[in-house]
Amino acid sequence: MAVVLFDAPRPAAQSFGIPPGARAAAPDPNVPLYFEAASVKQNKDGGTNIGIRRQPGGRLNTINTPVNLLITFSYQLQGFQLVGAPEWTRNERYDIVAKVEGDPPPVAPGAGPDHMMLAMRTLLADRFKLKVHRETREMDIYALVMARPGGKPGPALKPSTDDCGQLASQTAARVGGPPAQPPTRPDGSPVICGMQGRPGSIRFNGFPLSQFANGIAGQVGRTVVDRTGLTGEWSFELTFAPQAPAGPLPPGVELPPVDANAPSLFTAVQEQLGLKLEATKGPVEVLVVDSVERPTVD
């Protein structure tokens, strides 16, 4: 089962690497952006592929994608932050082929919505008649804290030695020129800037721990806030037992074998990173759906 999602709730079997060049400034979210062309079709094939795919040339395709996922993608939310969406937005799937003007660069993670997200907001308002408002509610959250007060980082958590900001500048300088080669360290090993997730593992490098907290919110089902007090940019590889998928797998799809001795994500965070996910309460911004309609498809 292939899943390719960007800045949206992430299934356990997904890879969500962040390219080293993803450091461009975000566009003004108060200025509407539009797809210069967009086709919306309902998907009735029932295939196993699902996702939102950016492509070169300012193009974006969605495959077998429910409307609630389009909303969380465009507003940079986790699923638990979307309130009031009717059941059909989770069950009915759509294929969208769209293009924005030009070829906007990727935006730094955490900097705000990018061009594709803002254009998708406009498409949802125009074609799905989506109306929403934001609220802040007191909800269950996790605080990412040191496992022991005043303790040290765990054995896997180390300060990053890669200058991801410099790599991004070099990548940006090549825009319009030949494709940049993947950056490598002096020993020839590849440089990964950002966060890559696979079933049972997360590789993280070159960003503050607040980005890690944001990145695992979908897996733990709550907002995660960084309260470790650790500053700077960090690097680690985290291994744990992958979550079992909800419901039966599609025919012909098999999961890799699971190590019976692998720790849970919560235990791995504590043992390998020296951190802890502590249950608490806190303000969470949610997006409330006031109204949404099935679109007129092409």
Backbone as CSV, one residue per row, in Angstrom:
resi,resn,N_x,N_y,N_z,CA_x,CA_y,CA_z,C_x,C_y,C_z
1,MET,0.854,-1.184,0.000,0.000,0.000,0.000,0.884,1.226,0.000
2,ALA,0.787,2.066,-0.995,1.625,3.254,-1.097,0.894,4.453,-0.521
3,VAL,1.573,5.182,0.357,0.999,6.386,0.942,2.037,7.489,0.839
4,VAL,1.688,8.593,0.223,2.613,9.715,0.100,1.872,10.961,0.540
5,LEU,2.205,11.460,1.723,1.525,12.622,2.269,2.552,13.668,2.660
6,PHE,2.126,14.907,2.643,3.015,15.986,3.027,2.261,16.902,3.986
7,ASP,2.847,17.149,5.189,2.304,18.099,6.149,0.866,17.765,6.508
8,ALA,0.601,16.531,6.670,-0.732,16.082,7.026,-0.571,14.927,7.991
9,PRO,-1.651,14.461,8.641,-1.507,13.314,9.517,-0.835,12.157,8.799
10,ARG,0.091,11.508,9.450,0.967,10.579,8.751,0.750,9.159,9.228
11,PRO,0.328,8.245,8.365,0.209,6.839,8.751,1.563,6.252,9.115
12,ALA,1.519,5.151,9.870,2.765,4.570,10.366,3.665,4.106,9.253
13,ALA,3.125,3.747,8.110,3.917,3.186,7.027,4.439,4.233,6.070
14,GLN,4.461,5.484,6.502,4.771,6.558,5.570,6.182,7.098,5.770
15,SER,6.795,7.535,4.711,8.051,8.260,4.768,7.774,9.723,4.530
16,PHE,8.265,10.585,5.421,7.982,12.006,5.253,9.259,12.817,5.392
17,GLY,10.236,12.513,4.538,11.498,13.218,4.566,11.344,14.672,4.193
18,ILE,12.189,15.527,4.751,12.188,16.951,4.462,13.466,17.268,3.698
19,PRO,13.370,17.793,2.496,14.572,18.041,1.714,15.430,19.129,2.330
20,PRO,16.763,19.051,2.138,17.642,20.061,2.714,17.307,21.465,2.248
21,GLY,16.721,21.642,1.075,16.430,22.974,0.562,15.165,23.586,1.101
22,ALA,14.476,22.887,2.003,13.178,23.380,2.458,13.352,24.459,3.510
23,ARG,13.856,25.625,3.108,14.086,26.722,4.033,13.564,28.046,3.483
24,ALA,12.795,28.019,2.395,12.279,29.248,1.814,11.251,29.869,2.741
25,ALA,11.067,31.195,2.639,10.094,31.899,3.461,8.688,31.521,3.030
26,ALA,7.793,31.433,4.009,6.406,31.099,3.708,5.685,32.312,3.136
27,PRO,4.722,32.096,2.234,3.934,33.215,1.721,2.993,33.745,2.798
28,ASP,2.490,34.956,2.599,1.568,35.585,3.538,0.248,34.805,3.532
29,PRO,-0.145,34.179,4.665,-1.372,33.384,4.664,-2.635,34.212,4.520
30,ASN,-2.523,35.535,4.686,-3.689,36.408,4.550,-3.959,36.821,3.106
31,VAL,-3.052,36.452,2.206,-3.226,36.760,0.787,-3.651,35.477,0.079
32,PRO,-4.882,35.390,-0.435,-5.346,34.150,-1.063,-4.491,33.772,-2.270
33,LEU,-4.235,32.489,-2.400,-3.555,31.954,-3.575,-4.514,30.994,-4.277
34,TYR,-4.310,30.800,-5.571,-5.229,30.016,-6.377,-4.465,29.036,-7.255
35,PHE,-5.095,27.896,-7.543,-4.617,27.050,-8.617,-5.091,27.666,-9.933
36,GLU,-4.180,27.823,-10.888,-4.589,28.383,-12.171,-5.407,27.387,-12.981
37,ALA,-5.300,26.110,-12.633,-6.134,25.070,-13.244,-6.279,23.946,-12.229
38,ALA,-7.496,23.380,-12.131,-7.723,22.297,-11.183,-8.880,21.429,-11.660
39,SER,-8.699,20.124,-11.606,-9.730,19.150,-11.929,-10.041,18.332,-10.683
40,VAL,-11.335,18.186,-10.348,-11.761,17.426,-9.175,-12.657,16.283,-9.639
41,LYS,-12.277,15.055,-9.319,-13.064,13.885,-9.692,-13.222,12.985,-8.475
42,GLN,-14.401,12.427,-8.306,-14.591,11.474,-7.221,-13.957,10.145,-7.597
43,ASN,-13.212,9.564,-6.660,-12.560,8.278,-6.884,-13.474,7.172,-6.366
44,LYS,-13.889,6.283,-7.258,-14.747,5.170,-6.891,-14.071,3.823,-7.122
45,ASP,-12.754,3.849,-7.380,-12.026,2.616,-7.640,-11.756,1.818,-6.369
46,GLY,-11.663,2.533,-5.244,-11.386,1.843,-3.984,-10.004,1.261,-3.901
47,GLY,-9.028,1.872,-4.576,-7.660,1.376,-4.547,-7.004,1.590,-3.196
48,THR,-5.794,1.031,-3.043,-5.075,1.145,-1.771,-4.190,2.376,-1.702
49,ASN,-3.882,2.983,-2.841,-3.070,4.197,-2.822,-3.895,5.363,-2.313
50,ILE,-3.281,6.191,-1.492,-3.931,7.383,-0.977,-2.857,8.417,-0.698
51,GLY,-3.086,9.673,-1.066,-2.076,10.654,-0.725,-2.168,11.952,-1.484
52,ILE,-1.283,12.855,-1.112,-1.157,14.179,-1.699,0.278,14.299,-2.177
53,ARG,0.457,14.548,-3.459,1.800,14.518,-4.040,2.122,15.841,-4.717
54,ARG,3.200,16.449,-4.278,3.731,17.614,-4.990,4.593,17.109,-6.144
55,GLN,4.523,17.828,-7.252,5.330,17.466,-8.408,5.999,18.721,-8.959
56,PRO,7.074,18.562,-9.725,7.762,19.734,-10.282,6.825,20.574,-11.149
57,GLY,7.181,21.843,-11.278,6.416,22.746,-12.124,5.176,23.315,-11.476
58,GLY,5.118,23.299,-10.129,3.965,23.859,-9.444,2.730,22.991,-9.504
59,ARG,2.908,21.673,-9.737,1.764,20.781,-9.853,1.539,20.021,-8.541
60,LEU,0.262,19.704,-8.302,-0.118,18.929,-7.130,-1.210,17.952,-7.522
61,ASN,-1.052,16.695,-7.144,-2.044,15.657,-7.400,-2.485,15.041,-6.083
62,THR,-3.776,14.753,-5.943,-4.241,13.926,-4.843,-4.792,12.635,-5.421
63,ILE,-4.592,11.551,-4.687,-5.014,10.231,-5.144,-5.905,9.613,-4.075
64,ASN,-7.168,9.351,-4.423,-8.051,8.605,-3.526,-8.081,9.238,-2.130
65,THR,-8.163,10.560,-2.076,-7.959,11.293,-0.834,-9.274,11.811,-0.256
66,PRO,-9.564,11.528,1.031,-10.779,12.049,1.649,-10.673,13.552,1.903
67,VAL,-11.827,14.206,1.979,-11.852,15.663,2.130,-11.259,16.089,3.470
68,ASN,-11.482,15.302,4.522,-10.922,15.720,5.809,-9.397,15.770,5.760
69,LEU,-8.783,14.913,4.936,-7.330,14.943,4.798,-6.881,16.159,3.985
70,LEU,-7.681,16.557,2.998,-7.381,17.785,2.259,-7.424,18.999,3.186
71,ILE,-8.363,18.985,4.124,-8.484,20.104,5.064,-7.290,20.137,6.013
72,THR,-6.948,18.981,6.598,-5.828,18.979,7.539,-4.512,19.295,6.843
73,PHE,-4.371,18.873,5.585,-3.180,19.241,4.809,-3.097,20.743,4.620
74,SER,-4.188,21.352,4.171,-4.129,22.765,3.795,-4.020,23.681,5.003
75,TYR,-4.540,23.241,6.148,-4.475,24.080,7.347,-3.404,23.610,8.329
76,GLN,-2.574,22.660,7.935,-1.466,22.164,8.758,-1.952,21.678,10.124
77,LEU,-2.891,20.751,10.099,-3.478,20.231,11.323,-3.224,18.737,11.456
78,GLN,-3.336,18.244,12.664,-3.478,16.818,12.894,-4.966,16.487,12.889
79,GLY,-5.290,15.218,12.689,-6.680,14.833,12.578,-7.507,15.210,13.790
80,PHE,-6.919,15.116,14.995,-7.675,15.414,16.209,-7.969,16.904,16.369
81,GLN,-7.365,17.743,15.510,-7.625,19.185,15.578,-8.768,19.619,14.664
82,LEU,-9.337,18.701,13.915,-10.444,19.020,13.019,-11.748,18.610,13.696
83,VAL,-12.647,19.574,13.854,-13.880,19.360,14.608,-15.081,19.652,13.704
84,GLY,-16.088,18.800,13.787,-17.348,19.084,13.115,-17.430,18.683,11.664
85,ALA,-16.450,17.967,11.148,-16.507,17.523,9.750,-17.490,16.368,9.630
86,PRO,-18.433,16.408,8.682,-19.401,15.316,8.547,-18.737,14.016,8.107
87,GLU,-19.455,12.916,8.329,-18.897,11.590,8.079,-18.457,11.400,6.635
88,TRP,-19.178,11.967,5.672,-18.840,11.735,4.271,-17.465,12.290,3.914
89,THR,-16.990,13.307,4.669,-15.665,13.856,4.377,-14.556,12.868,4.714
90,ARG,-14.879,11.846,5.503,-13.890,10.803,5.813,-14.026,9.591,4.907
91,ASN,-15.208,9.395,4.348,-15.462,8.174,3.588,-15.348,8.344,2.081
92,GLU,-15.719,9.511,1.546,-15.684,9.719,0.109,-14.309,10.232,-0.308
93,ARG,-13.792,9.714,-1.419,-12.426,9.995,-1.846,-12.428,10.777,-3.165
94,TYR,-11.386,11.608,-3.355,-11.319,12.454,-4.542,-9.912,12.441,-5.128
95,ASP,-9.875,12.524,-6.457,-8.634,12.706,-7.202,-8.622,14.143,-7.708
96,ILE,-7.565,14.858,-7.422,-7.435,16.254,-7.851,-6.125,16.416,-8.610
97,VAL,-6.194,17.050,-9.747,-5.006,17.431,-10.511,-5.031,18.950,-10.611
98,ALA,-4.000,19.606,-10.081,-4.020,21.065,-10.012,-2.626,21.624,-10.245
99,LYS,-2.583,22.908,-10.591,-1.308,23.580,-10.845,-1.398,25.030,-10.417
100,VAL,-0.375,25.476,-9.684,-0.252,26.890,-9.354,0.639,27.566,-10.391
101,GLU,0.600,28.872,-10.419,1.433,29.616,-11.357,2.900,29.483,-10.967
102,GLY,3.757,29.274,-11.950,5.186,29.166,-11.702,5.539,27.856,-11.020
103,ASP,6.637,27.879,-10.280,7.124,26.696,-9.571,7.649,27.154,-8.216
104,PRO,6.734,27.435,-7.252,7.167,27.997,-5.969,8.089,27.052,-5.219
105,PRO,9.083,27.585,-4.502,10.030,26.745,-3.768,9.385,26.162,-2.518
106,PRO,9.952,25.069,-1.980,9.440,24.515,-0.721,9.675,25.483,0.428
107,VAL,8.866,25.370,1.456,8.902,26.266,2.610,9.492,25.523,3.800
108,ALA,10.227,26.223,4.628,10.838,25.614,5.806,9.777,25.005,6.711
109,PRO,9.989,23.779,7.217,9.027,23.168,8.138,8.797,24.063,9.346
110,GLY,7.538,24.263,9.698,7.196,25.090,10.845,7.101,26.569,10.550
111,ALA,7.462,26.981,9.308,7.441,28.406,8.977,6.055,28.903,8.611
112,GLY,5.124,27.995,8.335,3.785,28.396,7.938,3.347,27.650,6.703
113,PRO,2.088,27.846,6.286,1.577,27.142,5.103,2.312,27.563,3.842
114,ASP,2.524,26.626,2.931,3.197,26.949,1.682,2.174,27.289,0.607
115,HIS,2.652,27.525,-0.606,1.780,27.951,-1.701,0.712,26.912,-2.010
116,MET,1.091,25.630,-1.992,0.134,24.578,-2.303,-0.973,24.504,-1.258
117,MET,-0.613,24.658,0.008,-1.607,24.599,1.078,-2.602,25.753,0.966
118,LEU,-2.085,26.953,0.703,-2.978,28.110,0.590,-3.885,27.985,-0.632
119,ALA,-3.334,27.493,-1.728,-4.169,27.297,-2.918,-5.227,26.223,-2.668
120,MET,-4.887,25.178,-1.895,-5.863,24.145,-1.573,-6.977,24.712,-0.703
121,ARG,-6.665,25.642,0.199,-7.710,26.289,1.003,-8.717,26.997,0.092
122,THR,-8.208,27.683,-0.918,-9.094,28.390,-1.843,-9.937,27.398,-2.632
123,LEU,-9.321,26.301,-3.091,-10.076,25.293,-3.837,-11.181,24.691,-2.969
124,LEU,-10.881,24.401,-1.707,-11.889,23.833,-0.814,-13.049,24.802,-0.606
125,ALA,-12.729,26.092,-0.507,-13.789,27.087,-0.336,-14.627,27.226,-1.601
126,ASP,-13.975,27.176,-2.772,-14.687,27.376,-4.037,-15.469,26.140,-4.467
127,ARG,-14.820,24.976,-4.411,-15.432,23.777,-4.985,-16.223,22.958,-3.960
128,PHE,-15.810,23.006,-2.697,-16.492,22.244,-1.649,-17.296,23.152,-0.709
129,LYS,-17.299,24.443,-0.987,-18.045,25.421,-0.182,-17.678,25.320,1.302
130,LEU,-16.404,25.086,1.566,-15.937,24.912,2.943,-15.894,26.250,3.671
131,LYS,-16.510,26.277,4.849,-16.433,27.431,5.743,-15.994,26.922,7.111
132,VAL,-14.997,27.581,7.688,-14.424,27.127,8.949,-14.138,28.324,9.852
133,HIS,-13.919,28.033,11.112,-13.375,29.042,12.022,-12.473,28.338,13.031
134,ARG,-11.596,29.094,13.635,-10.639,28.542,14.595,-11.106,28.802,16.020
135,GLU,-10.813,27.862,16.886,-11.066,28.001,18.317,-9.869,27.434,19.072
136,THR,-9.707,27.856,20.316,-8.711,27.256,21.195,-9.440,26.556,22.321
137,ARG,-9.164,25.275,22.497,-9.836,24.474,23.497,-8.819,23.828,24.424
138,GLU,-9.200,23.627,25.681,-8.366,22.908,26.637,-8.519,21.414,26.358
139,MET,-7.407,20.743,26.047,-7.470,19.340,25.664,-6.315,18.575,26.296
140,ASP,-6.398,17.258,26.225,-5.276,16.416,26.634,-4.132,16.599,25.638
141,ILE,-2.925,16.798,26.154,-1.740,16.933,25.318,-0.607,16.132,25.958
142,TYR,0.517,16.055,25.254,1.740,15.515,25.831,2.790,16.618,25.856
143,ALA,3.524,16.670,26.953,4.691,17.538,27.034,5.934,16.674,26.866
144,LEU,6.804,17.059,25.944,8.085,16.376,25.768,9.061,16.995,26.763
145,VAL,9.467,16.212,27.777,10.295,16.723,28.868,11.504,15.802,29.043
146,MET,12.453,16.247,29.852,13.570,15.381,30.206,13.048,14.227,31.057
147,ALA,13.565,13.021,30.816,13.112,11.857,31.575,13.405,12.029,33.056
148,ARG,14.517,12.671,33.358,14.869,12.982,34.741,15.129,14.481,34.834
149,PRO,14.508,15.157,35.800,14.757,16.602,35.940,16.248,16.893,36.054
150,GLY,16.727,17.780,35.209,18.144,18.108,35.210,19.007,17.035,34.604
151,GLY,18.397,16.004,34.004,19.157,14.903,33.423,19.804,15.261,32.101
152,LYS,20.504,14.298,31.556,21.216,14.489,30.300,20.476,13.790,29.168
153,PRO,20.735,14.209,27.937,20.145,13.492,26.793,20.554,12.033,26.796
154,GLY,19.707,11.178,26.231,19.983,9.758,26.165,21.061,9.427,25.156
155,PRO,21.420,8.156,25.052,22.569,7.759,24.220,22.390,8.043,22.736
156,ALA,21.149,8.084,22.241,20.939,8.306,20.806,20.801,9.772,20.437
157,LEU,20.599,10.642,21.411,20.312,12.059,21.150,21.592,12.874,21.245
158,LYS,22.010,13.435,20.102,23.255,14.193,20.054,23.054,15.498,19.292
159,PRO,23.812,16.537,19.626,23.728,17.777,18.837,24.097,17.500,17.379
160,SER,23.367,18.116,16.475,23.643,17.924,15.057,24.956,18.600,14.686
161,THR,25.745,17.913,13.876,27.008,18.481,13.389,26.890,18.961,11.949
162,ASP,25.690,18.878,11.369,25.479,19.293,9.984,24.850,20.678,9.946
163,ASP,25.374,21.543,9.111,24.836,22.894,8.961,23.732,22.858,7.912
164,CYS,22.541,22.504,8.355,21.438,22.378,7.404,21.038,23.727,6.830
165,GLY,21.220,24.798,7.587,20.935,26.123,7.056,21.847,26.469,5.890
166,GLN,23.141,26.140,5.999,24.080,26.392,4.919,23.765,25.521,3.712
167,LEU,23.388,24.270,3.967,23.011,23.390,2.861,21.798,23.940,2.127
168,ALA,20.842,24.499,2.880,19.651,25.063,2.251,20.019,26.254,1.376
169,SER,20.939,27.090,1.874,21.358,28.251,1.086,22.026,27.818,-0.208
170,GLN,22.859,26.786,-0.135,23.517,26.286,-1.334,22.504,25.727,-2.326
171,THR,21.491,25.024,-1.793,20.461,24.461,-2.655,19.659,25.563,-3.321
172,ALA,19.276,26.585,-2.530,18.488,27.688,-3.079,19.255,28.420,-4.169
173,ALA,20.585,28.510,-4.019,21.386,29.217,-5.012,21.413,28.493,-6.343
174,ARG,21.062,27.199,-6.338,21.089,26.420,-7.573,19.756,26.451,-8.321
175,VAL,18.753,27.149,-7.760,17.453,27.183,-8.420,17.617,27.718,-9.839
176,GLY,17.082,27.013,-10.806,17.218,27.405,-12.203,18.407,26.764,-12.875
177,GLY,19.298,26.158,-12.080,20.456,25.496,-12.653,20.265,24.002,-12.661
178,PRO,21.333,23.252,-12.848,21.214,21.792,-12.863,20.837,21.276,-11.483
179,PRO,20.197,20.113,-11.398,19.805,19.567,-10.105,21.011,19.386,-9.186
180,ALA,20.823,19.735,-7.915,21.898,19.590,-6.943,22.076,18.119,-6.581
181,GLN,23.316,17.717,-6.372,23.585,16.369,-5.904,23.261,16.282,-4.412
182,PRO,22.789,15.130,-3.937,22.507,14.993,-2.514,23.744,15.322,-1.691
183,PRO,23.627,16.139,-0.650,24.805,16.511,0.140,25.355,15.312,0.895
184,THR,26.660,15.304,1.077,27.321,14.229,1.805,28.301,14.828,2.802
185,ARG,28.650,14.021,3.812,29.666,14.401,4.786,31.042,14.050,4.215
186,PRO,32.116,14.508,4.872,33.468,14.183,4.383,33.717,12.690,4.226
187,ASP,33.037,11.857,5.035,33.245,10.410,4.921,32.389,9.778,3.832
188,GLY,31.616,10.613,3.111,30.795,10.120,2.024,29.382,9.731,2.413
189,SER,29.059,9.742,3.703,27.707,9.375,4.130,26.742,10.515,3.806
190,PRO,25.489,10.184,3.492,24.539,11.228,3.111,24.114,12.084,4.297
191,VAL,23.807,13.336,4.006,23.287,14.258,5.016,21.771,14.299,4.891
192,ILE,21.084,14.022,5.973,19.628,14.104,6.022,19.260,15.247,6.941
193,CYS,18.584,16.231,6.398,18.127,17.361,7.195,16.614,17.268,7.338
194,GLY,16.149,17.134,8.555,14.719,17.060,8.789,14.354,15.769,9.473
195,MET,13.220,15.208,9.070,12.660,14.045,9.754,12.177,13.033,8.731
196,GLN,12.627,11.803,8.868,12.197,10.717,8.000,11.600,9.624,8.868
197,GLY,10.398,9.195,8.528,9.736,8.159,9.304,9.442,6.935,8.477
198,ARG,9.703,5.774,9.033,9.347,4.486,8.444,8.754,3.636,9.560
199,PRO,8.082,2.534,9.206,7.512,1.708,10.270,8.572,1.298,11.292
200,GLY,8.412,1.779,12.511,9.332,1.406,13.582,10.601,2.209,13.668
201,SER,10.731,3.300,12.915,11.949,4.105,13.031,11.688,5.551,12.621
202,ILE,12.443,6.443,13.244,12.431,7.859,12.893,13.879,8.331,12.858
203,ARG,14.271,8.953,11.761,15.583,9.605,11.656,15.364,11.106,11.658
204,PHE,16.137,11.797,12.483,15.929,13.228,12.698,17.288,13.910,12.735
205,ASN,17.387,15.065,12.062,18.677,15.750,12.051,18.512,17.206,11.631
206,GLY,19.246,18.088,12.318,19.392,19.467,11.865,18.272,20.408,12.232
207,PHE,17.391,20.022,13.140,16.282,20.876,13.540,16.127,20.844,15.054
208,PRO,15.448,21.835,15.637,15.186,21.800,17.074,14.183,20.707,17.426
209,LEU,14.154,20.340,18.695,13.276,19.256,19.129,11.797,19.617,19.027
210,SER,11.491,20.884,18.898,10.094,21.264,18.688,9.553,20.660,17.396
211,GLN,10.417,20.497,16.384,9.984,19.883,15.134,9.702,18.388,15.322
212,PHE,10.482,17.741,16.158,10.209,16.342,16.473,8.886,16.216,17.205
213,ALA,8.638,17.110,18.168,7.375,17.088,18.902,6.195,17.235,17.953
214,ASN,6.297,18.180,17.024,5.220,18.357,16.043,5.057,17.118,15.172
215,GLY,6.170,16.493,14.820,6.146,15.393,13.876,5.527,14.119,14.409
216,ILE,5.529,13.917,15.736,4.983,12.672,16.285,3.566,12.848,16.821
217,ALA,3.014,14.071,16.717,1.669,14.301,17.257,0.648,13.364,16.629
218,GLY,0.769,13.123,15.317,-0.183,12.246,14.654,-0.092,10.817,15.152
219,GLN,1.115,10.362,15.521,1.274,8.988,15.984,0.740,8.782,17.389
220,VAL,0.859,9.812,18.230,0.410,9.657,19.618,-1.000,10.190,19.830
221,GLY,-1.583,10.833,18.804,-2.972,11.251,18.877,-3.241,12.472,19.719
222,ARG,-2.220,13.238,20.028,-2.386,14.471,20.800,-1.354,15.498,20.342
223,THR,-1.622,16.761,20.621,-0.595,17.784,20.457,0.574,17.477,21.380
224,VAL,1.790,17.657,20.884,3.001,17.469,21.688,3.764,18.792,21.707
225,VAL,4.097,19.273,22.889,4.837,20.527,23.021,6.209,20.235,23.619
226,ASP,7.217,20.913,23.114,8.592,20.713,23.570,8.831,21.525,24.836
227,ARG,9.051,20.832,25.940,9.394,21.477,27.208,10.667,20.883,27.787
228,THR,11.544,20.429,26.882,12.797,19.821,27.343,13.789,20.861,27.849
229,GLY,13.702,22.084,27.342,14.709,23.098,27.654,15.984,22.933,26.854
230,LEU,16.029,21.936,25.964,17.216,21.720,25.133,17.136,22.639,23.910
231,THR,18.145,23.461,23.731,18.174,24.389,22.604,19.095,23.866,21.511
232,GLY,19.054,24.520,20.369,19.914,24.127,19.262,19.253,23.063,18.402
233,GLU,20.057,22.467,17.521,19.568,21.482,16.568,20.156,20.123,16.911
234,TRP,19.344,19.064,16.740,19.683,17.750,17.266,19.631,16.674,16.191
235,SER,20.242,15.532,16.510,20.307,14.418,15.575,20.109,13.112,16.336
236,PHE,19.302,12.208,15.772,19.135,10.885,16.378,18.445,9.960,15.395
237,GLU,18.537,8.658,15.681,17.711,7.651,15.029,17.000,6.876,16.124
238,LEU,15.672,6.862,16.052,14.834,6.249,17.072,14.216,4.982,16.505
239,THR,14.308,3.869,17.236,13.714,2.610,16.775,12.719,2.121,17.819
240,PHE,11.581,1.602,17.326,10.502,1.201,18.226,9.573,0.247,17.490
241,ALA,8.616,-0.314,18.211,7.647,-1.216,17.596,6.614,-0.400,16.842
242,PRO,6.413,-0.668,15.554,5.435,0.123,14.798,4.018,-0.164,15.267
243,GLN,3.160,0.827,15.126,1.761,0.658,15.489,1.070,-0.279,14.503
244,ALA,0.178,-1.079,15.018,-0.623,-1.940,14.137,-1.634,-1.077,13.401
245,PRO,-1.865,-1.323,12.118,-2.819,-0.511,11.365,-4.238,-0.741,11.863
246,ALA,-5.060,0.305,11.740,-6.463,0.176,12.120,-7.224,-0.588,11.037
247,GLY,-7.904,-1.642,11.425,-8.699,-2.405,10.476,-7.852,-3.383,9.683
248,PRO,-8.501,-4.205,8.869,-7.786,-5.214,8.070,-6.990,-4.577,6.943
249,LEU,-5.916,-5.241,6.559,-5.101,-4.776,5.436,-5.781,-5.140,4.121
250,PRO,-5.509,-4.360,3.073,-6.056,-4.710,1.757,-5.499,-6.049,1.289
251,PRO,-6.209,-6.742,0.404,-5.728,-8.018,-0.119,-4.347,-7.878,-0.756
252,GLY,-3.473,-8.807,-0.440,-2.139,-8.815,-1.027,-1.123,-7.944,-0.320
253,VAL,-1.544,-7.193,0.728,-0.627,-6.313,1.453,-0.196,-7.010,2.730
254,GLU,1.104,-7.068,2.950,1.639,-7.681,4.155,2.599,-6.713,4.824
255,LEU,2.562,-6.707,6.149,3.492,-5.876,6.902,4.778,-6.649,7.174
256,PRO,5.916,-5.946,7.290,7.158,-6.634,7.643,7.044,-7.220,9.048
257,PRO,7.824,-8.255,9.348,7.764,-8.846,10.691,8.160,-7.834,11.754
258,VAL,7.530,-7.938,12.918,7.772,-7.017,14.021,8.652,-7.689,15.060
259,ASP,9.674,-6.979,15.513,10.549,-7.470,16.567,9.763,-7.500,17.881
260,ALA,9.574,-8.700,18.413,8.785,-8.839,19.638,9.416,-8.110,20.814
261,ASN,10.718,-7.833,20.743,11.413,-7.166,21.843,11.511,-5.650,21.641
262,ALA,10.993,-5.152,20.527,11.089,-3.713,20.267,10.231,-2.947,21.264
263,PRO,10.719,-1.819,21.766,9.948,-1.034,22.738,8.849,-0.239,22.049
264,SER,7.879,0.207,22.811,6.879,1.125,22.282,7.543,2.460,21.982
265,LEU,6.853,3.310,21.233,7.382,4.642,20.943,7.661,5.395,22.237
266,PHE,6.758,5.297,23.214,6.931,6.014,24.479,8.170,5.519,25.221
267,THR,8.351,4.215,25.248,9.529,3.665,25.933,10.808,4.012,25.190
268,ALA,10.772,3.962,23.862,11.963,4.277,23.072,12.390,5.725,23.286
269,VAL,11.433,6.641,23.336,11.758,8.051,23.568,12.499,8.198,24.898
270,GLN,12.060,7.437,25.902,12.692,7.556,27.221,14.055,6.870,27.258
271,GLU,14.130,5.643,26.738,15.380,4.886,26.850,16.452,5.382,25.893
272,GLN,16.081,5.759,24.686,17.070,6.109,23.670,17.379,7.611,23.632
273,LEU,16.378,8.448,23.924,16.594,9.898,23.850,16.734,10.549,25.213
274,GLY,16.420,9.842,26.279,16.475,10.441,27.607,15.367,11.459,27.832
275,LEU,14.296,11.331,27.066,13.166,12.250,27.168,11.923,11.462,27.581
276,LYS,10.820,12.158,27.806,9.589,11.499,28.231,8.394,12.265,27.700
277,LEU,7.361,11.517,27.286,6.100,12.116,26.893,5.184,12.083,28.105
278,GLU,4.970,13.259,28.668,4.231,13.389,29.923,2.817,13.889,29.645
279,ALA,1.810,13.120,30.061,0.420,13.506,29.832,0.059,14.722,30.681
280,THR,-0.588,15.693,30.043,-0.998,16.901,30.758,-2.158,17.540,30.002
281,LYS,-2.547,18.712,30.405,-3.592,19.472,29.730,-2.972,20.746,29.160
282,GLY,-3.582,21.255,28.092,-3.069,22.491,27.525,-3.978,23.005,26.436
283,PRO,-3.779,24.270,26.059,-4.598,24.844,24.989,-4.210,24.255,23.637
284,VAL,-5.209,23.881,22.849,-4.988,23.323,21.519,-5.870,24.084,20.544
285,GLU,-5.260,24.579,19.481,-6.045,25.250,18.451,-6.723,24.205,17.582
286,VAL,-8.037,24.338,17.411,-8.784,23.429,16.560,-9.441,24.228,15.444
287,LEU,-9.756,23.531,14.365,-10.467,24.115,13.236,-11.864,23.508,13.203
288,VAL,-12.875,24.361,13.327,-14.255,23.911,13.372,-14.879,24.092,11.991
289,VAL,-15.450,23.022,11.458,-16.122,23.088,10.159,-17.536,23.610,10.371
290,ASP,-17.819,24.783,9.819,-19.165,25.358,9.884,-20.068,24.767,8.809
291,SER,-19.530,24.561,7.618,-20.290,23.956,6.531,-19.353,23.466,5.446
292,VAL,-19.754,22.392,4.750,-18.988,21.855,3.643,-19.964,21.058,2.776
293,GLU,-19.763,21.081,1.470,-20.670,20.398,0.554,-19.879,19.509,-0.396
294,ARG,-20.548,18.487,-0.891,-19.938,17.675,-1.949,-19.774,18.553,-3.187
295,PRO,-18.648,18.409,-3.889,-18.392,19.300,-5.009,-19.136,18.850,-6.268
296,THR,-19.235,19.755,-7.205,-19.607,19.401,-8.572,-18.344,18.935,-9.258
297,VAL,-18.259,17.634,-9.562,-17.014,17.079,-10.093,-16.916,17.325,-11.576
298,ASP,-15.672,17.265,-12.082,-15.410,17.489,-13.514,-15.738,16.238,-14.322
